């Protein structure tokens, strides 16, 4: 792409990935079509070079900041300038949108101030002082309630967006802080500095968790992976480094997924496993062999949610845009594209029958789409903030939605009407129906579980005991127990009838990502601490621990098959593994059946002992994937005997001068027999 007159200072992708915005020394902002590489708009207005460009979350607006001390908002469709924001003294080095797109934060040079702006009106909401030198970078927290700034004074300030008051100060770098970003969870901040280091900070304690050293020159850019286990940094030394957060080792990892596994599900028949990835890809795996039977890509840039239908017919994907795309699993073709005037997608789920798809947005709306008719059958508007959870009732006549507005709303899928609203105290983090659909349990940010009567809307029990964020709740198949897991790794099992805590299962040390009740009385838990644990639901005893993952466990699924109980795990490094759970008299063993590692199949407990016809190369490849046994070791003596017999026959043939009918097959070997 050519067009700028001079160096290009800054570039960024649109949320859909179909456009690129660039700013240069020629004082212009240019928009490019990524498919064709053509320049669609050239925005002229800045009087000096551009330092920063950023798209709004919806992708309809671009903000640019330059050395002329102005910030400009541009209409992507027309190329017109909507607002020119003035107030900074001298250059503006950074300008970014808030997660909901309603505000802009900017950092400047001469006034050493951070300014917060209203996107709609262009008014300056706050001017935040504290830095003593030029501000290089500004960033919002994922929740949009905090803004951070890094500067030449070697510090990072944390401030409250609503009030503008300081919330924290990070000190430790010995040179300019060029970049500062939040983790996706908002509990960590990564900073990059001219002092050649990258630092990871805890937002709650403001302490430095880790210092990453390896660059030989100043670091100018840093990003944190969604799983918070990887950090990527770019430096003036011309290198990009990929860091393991735990070990601090700089390395690059290539996996079958370009990102983590977000969803793992068994097919209804239990013979296949469906997995979805952060990269918008979808894969089907054969349960017996571990072979990948389908490998489909949504071809969406920056996929945010990818889910597969329960019946296995298709999968859906959405990015940071108002579009949902459906793909046929068998053919790999795009089936439908659902487009509407929605906000930024926040949750996406299929109905249990796979005939509907429901999705919520950051505006509080919930849309239910009929896949057979290809049209939106219901739009539920009752929430006032982001919808975080959507769950279908077991009777399939209701939909429960949980939101940041502290409520759970129950909707009728027969009439399309609101049934009732349940007040949960704080933002709702998880919801689950009982197997019969008579009750519903909710978890909220006040660390409280509430059990609700669906018919009356009354709160039957308030369950207290967790001291951290509750992210996972699930009913037992009988409906008499509820299991809940929090961000500290604690699992609690509750008696639904009495509201008492039966067991507190301690062992995990990080965020719980999945809980399953198996039909045989196990509770299976997966965690960011890179382990899976099997518990006895009756006694609370830990029966088995699987800790060979090397990456956070992001998804788990269970299947009881005629020949075995199977567990499937998906991890943050993109790997999928199939495990067999074996119950013996007093013990429980979890054995790996197959797994994917770096795009290749890995198997366990498979043998090539006494196998005939393997080439040396195939033998080595199989052993690399975990196969055991020696195909030639036990056959060597038999081979010697066979060669000896052949030699005797050959001698007899020469002596008799006749052709011997039915002689033993000839065999050759590089190794001559010791006895003839």
C-alpha positions, -999 to +999 in steps of 0.1 A: +000+000+000+015+033-011+002+068-009+017+086+021+042+112+013+068+103+039+071+079+068+040+061+082+039+068+120+009+046+131-014+019+118-044+000+131-070-025+120-107-019+120-127-042+143-138-063+113-104-064+098-116-052+064-099-018+067-066-003+079-062+033+092-027+049+089-013+082+099+020+097+086+044+125+085+024+140+057-003+151+082-029+129+066-050+100+078-057+073+052-082+044+052-073+013+032-093-018+021-073-048+033-086-071+006-076-049-024-050-027-008-067+004-023-070+037-004-107+044+002-103+078+020-077+104+026-086+127+055-069+161+055-072+184+085-042+180+108-015+207+105+013+184+117+023+147+118+000+121+132+011+101+163-019+079+170-050+064+152-077+041+166-110+027+155-141+029+176-155-005+188-182-003+162-157+006+135-177+035+122-154+062+136-116+068+136-098+090+161-065+106+152-040+126+173-011+147+161+017+171+168-007+200+161-022+195+196-056+184+182-077+152+183-100+146+154-129+122+150-136+110+114-166+093+099-154+061+082-182+060+056-179+095+044-144+106+054-158+137+071-144+152+103-171+150+130-153+168+158-120+185+164-110+183+201-087+210+214-073+216+248-039+200+249-008+221+248+015+210+220+016+174+207-009+146+215+009+112+215-020+088+221-058+087+218-081+057+224-118+048+226-134+034+257-147-002+254-183+011+249-172+038+225-187+066+244-155+082+256-120+090+244-088+093+265-058+112+252-024+120+265-003+151+256+031+166+257+033+202+268+006+201+295+015+166+307-022+159+311-046+131+303-080+143+290-113+124+288-137+134+261-174+128+253-176+112+218-211+125+211-206+161+220-169+165+218-168+181+253-139+176+276-151+157+307-119+157+328-084+170+327-061+147+348-028+160+360+000+141+378+027+133+352+057+157+351+068+149+315+054+140+281+027+112+281+034+084+256+004+061+261-031+059+275-055+029+278-088+020+292-095-010+314-117-037+299-146-025+321-141+011+310-140+023+346-102+030+348-077+048+325-040+044+327-012+065+313+026+060+309+050+088+305+086+100+302+087+104+340+090+066+342+056+062+359+021+049+352-009+065+367-043+047+373-074+069+375-111+065+379-129+075+347-161+088+363-145+110+390-111+115+375-095+108+409-062+089+411-065+052+421-029+041+419+007+048+408+031+022+393+068+030+398+098+009+390+109+016+354+141+035+351+133+052+317+104+063+296+072+042+297+063+038+260+033+014+263+008+003+289-021-021+285-046-040+306-051-077+305-084-089+292-096-097+327-085-062+340-065-077+369-031-070+354-012-043+336+017-048+312+041-019+306+070-015+282+099+009+286+130+024+271+149+007+299+146-025+278+122-043+301+086-054+302+068-054+335+036-071+347+017-054+375-011-065+398-039-039+396-052-046+431-019-044+450+000-022+425+030-045+429+052-057+401+046-094+395+073-100+370+101-082+350+108-096+316+144-090+303+158-100+269+154-070+245+187-053+237+171-019+231+140+001+243+106-016+241+080+004+224+049-019+223+034-046+244+002-067+244-012-094+268-028-125+255-065-131+264-054-159+288-029-137+305-002-164+301+015-148+272+030-114+266+042-101+232+066-072+230+082-052+201+115-034+205+138-010+188+162-039+186+141-051+156+127-081+174+093-093+186+093-115+216+067-140+229+070-144+267+057-171+290+043-152+320+050-179+345+086-187+336+095-153+321+112-172+292+110-156+258+100-180+231+076-185+202+050-212+203+033-227+172+001-247+178-028-262+159-048-232+170-036-196+166-049-190+201-067-210+228-095-235+227-127-217+239-152-245+237-152-283+239-183-304+233-191-340+225-214-349+196-248-363+206-236-398+197-204-394+217-181-405+188-167-370+180-155-340+199-161-305+186-137-277+195-137-240+188-107-216+190-099-180+197-089-178+161-124-184+149-116-219+137-137-250+143-125-286+145-141-321+147-120-348+163-126-386+162-129-399+198-112-432+191-083-421+170-079-384+178-078-376+141-092-342+130-120-350+106-130-314+099-110-282+101-130-251+093-121-215+096-147-187+100-123-165+082-132-137+106-105-113+118-103-111+155-131-136+163-146-129+197-170-158+202-171-192+184-197-218+193-209-251+178-245-262+176-255-292+199-265-313+170-232-307+153-246-293+121-230-259+121-210-234+141-214-197+147-188-169+150-189-133+158-162-107+162-162-071+176-190-062+151-228-064+147-226-096+126-231-133+134-220-158+107-231-194+105-210-222+088-220-256+077-198-282+093-200-308+066-194-286+036-175-258+053-196-233+034-210-201+049-246-208+057-260-174+068-249-140+079-271-124+105-268-086+103-287-061+124-286-028+143-270-044+174-244-032+198-211-049+204-216-086+209-211-098+245-225-134+245-235-160+219-253-193+225-272-220+206-306-234+218-304-270+231-321-282+198-298-261+177-327-244+159-321-210+175-292-188+183-294-161+210-269-133+215-266-103+237-248-069+234-233-041+253-266-021+251-285-047+271-305-061+242-310-099+236-319-112+201-332-147+194-328-158+158-348-186+142-323-205+120-348-225+100-367-193+090-336-172+088-351-143+107-351-127+141-381-140+161-376-120+193-357-090+205-358-086+243-351-052+258-351-050+295-315-048+306-298-014+308-262-026+306-241-054+290-256-088+288-231-113+302-250-146+304-278-163+284-293-197+293-322-217+278-345-235+303-347-273+302-383-271+292-372-249+262-400-223+269-379-197+287-347-178+284-328-164+313-303-135+308-279-120+333-265-085+330-241-059+345-273-040+356-275-064+386-305-083+373-316-116+358-345-114+333-367-143+325-383-142+290-411-164+275-400-180+242-437-187+235-451-152+238-419-131+236-429-113+268-409-105+299-419-129+328-401-114+357-369-096+368-347-109+396-326-084+415-292-100+422-275-071+441-245-067+418-234-075+383-244-111+373-215-134+366-232-168+360-267-184+359-279-220+357-313-237+356-321-268+376-326-300+355-364-298+358-364-260+352-383-252+385-354-233+400-325-210+389-293-202+406-274-170+400-240-157+410-230-120+411-200-099+418-210-095+455-197-132+457-232-144+466-252-173+451-290-170+451-315-198+444-347-186+428-381-201+423-388-196+386-426-196+389-429-171+417-396-152+414-389-156+452-354-161+464-353-194+483-318-194+495-288-170+497-256-190+497-226-173+513-190-186+515-170-176+485-145-149+490-137-143+453-154-139+419-177-167+411-174-176+374-189-211+372-221-227+386-237-260+376-265-282+389-261-320+395-281-342+372-306-350+400-310-313+408-303-318+445-268-302+445-252-271+430-214-267+425-198-233+422-162-223+415-144-190+420-113-172+408-092-184+438-098-220+427-122-229+455-151-253+446-182-255+468-210-281+467-243-269+481-274-287+492-303-271+472-330-281+496-313-267+528-289-242+513-261-257+533-225-261+520-218-299+518-182-297+508-155-271+501-131-285+476-096-269+480-068-278+457-069-255+427-049-223+429-064-202+401-096-193+383-121-222+378-130-225+341-153-256+342-173-279+365-190-311+355-211-336+374-206-370+359-234-396+359-212-418+382-209-393+410-177-375+401-173-338+401-147-328+374-131-294+376-107-275+353-087-244+361-062-218+350-037-235+374-031-260+345-048-289+363-079-310+361-092-327+393-117-355+399-137-354+431-161-378+448-193-358+450-205-377+481-174-375+503-156-345+488-124-365+484-101-357+455-098-390+435-073-379+408-053-349+396-041-344+360-013-319+359+006-324+327-010-296+306+016-268+308-011-243+299-044-231+315-073-255+311-100-235+294-127-260+286-138-296+297-164-320+286-175-355+298-190-385+279-201-419+293-196-444+265-204-481+265-167-490+267-153-462+288-158-429+306-141-402+286-130-367+295-119-341+269-099-310+278-091-279+258-062-256+268-050-221+264-021-232+241-046-246+216-042-283+225-071-308+228-067-340+247-089-371+252-086-390+286-101-423+298-112-424+334-106-459+349-122-468+382-105-495+402-112-508+438-098-480+458-083-458+432-092-437+401-068-433+371-070-408+343-051-420+312-043-401+281-058-417+249-048-390+224-040-353+222-029-326+197+004-310+202+018-283+179-006-294+152+003-331+154-015-361+169-001-375+202-013-410+214-006-430+246-007-467+255-005-476+218+020-503+208+038-513+177+052-545+193+056-572+167+042-550+139+054-560+105+062-538+075+070-505+092+097-485+076+123-469+099+109-435+092+074-445+102+086-462+133+104-430+144+074-408+136+051-431+156+074-432+186+076-394+185+038-394+191+040-417+221+037-452+206+057-479+225+071-512+216+098-526+192+085-540+159+118-560+153+131-570+186+110-601+192+110-610+155+147-610+151+152-646+163+123-657+142+138-639+113+171-657+118+153-691+119+134-682+088+166-672+069+182-704+081+153-724+067+155-706+034+192-713+032+186-750+038+159-751+012+182-733-013+209-759-007+185-787-012+173-771-045+208-769-058+215-805-048+184-819-063+184-795-093+147-793-091+123-765-084+109-769-049+071-762-048+057-744-017+091-733-004+092-709+025+091-672+015+125-656+010+137-631+035+166-607+034+184-589+062+213-567+066+222-589+095+236-624+086+225-653+107+251-667+131+241-703+122+236-716+087 
